[in-house]
């Protein structure tokens, strides 16, 4: 943040990864004894979390990862949705147990919430229209005052846009803000902005979703680690980290990468 239908090799790889759980030598995971974990996401960061256009249900990498964490911990997940700008505060206040939306781990956010161990590392890339030829990278974009970048306020995309494309000027008239990440991509599609920053998987997902409409230019910008967010002092932090470690060790996280970043895209 690649469409649904993840049968065949992708499902086989995922099943293989899951079958490795509890192999000899692995430490037993905490048992939450059927506890319900209230999880929240925005449903707007493809392919990490989004709405299946066929069923209307929330799907994606983070859904699968959280459901698998709960399964391993003998817990249940109750899914909720929230806007991005309210999510961190809601988790901080205890309205939800755990939140996810491709949230970058930062020192500032650590003052508000606890983060799980990282589950994904991301760089930001410039998504542009497929016929774009006025600029080829961040430097040439910055040099042309007629170009605009779209972003969702408070996100990693926003901060990297300001620092790497606009010289640190968060008041620049070249910065156009949108309420959702999807709205910024739509603005790029129709020509209201000239680039939107996003992680490589998300950029490739949008290219796959709209063939011949988008492309990626330039090199990666910034370097971010994504983590789940929990209320300060949450007793779920250690169990979630333990499950994540097991899923990394047995190949499940890589299997989820393959499922959502490659197989889903190839099928749709």
Secondary structure, 3 states (H helix, E strand, C coil): CCCCCCCCHHHHHHHHHHHCCCCCCCCCCCCCCCEEEEEEECCCECCCEEECCCCCCEECHHHHHHHHHHHHCCEEEEEEECCHHHHHHHHHCCCCCEECCCCECCHHHHCCCEECCCCEEEEEEEEEECCCCCCCCHHHHHCCCCCCEEEECCCHHHHHHHHHHCCCCCCCCCEEEECCHHHHHHHHHHCCCCEEEEEHHHHHHHHHHCCCCEEEEEEEEEEEEECCEECCCCCHHHHHHHHHHHHHHCCHHHHHHHHHHHHHHHHC
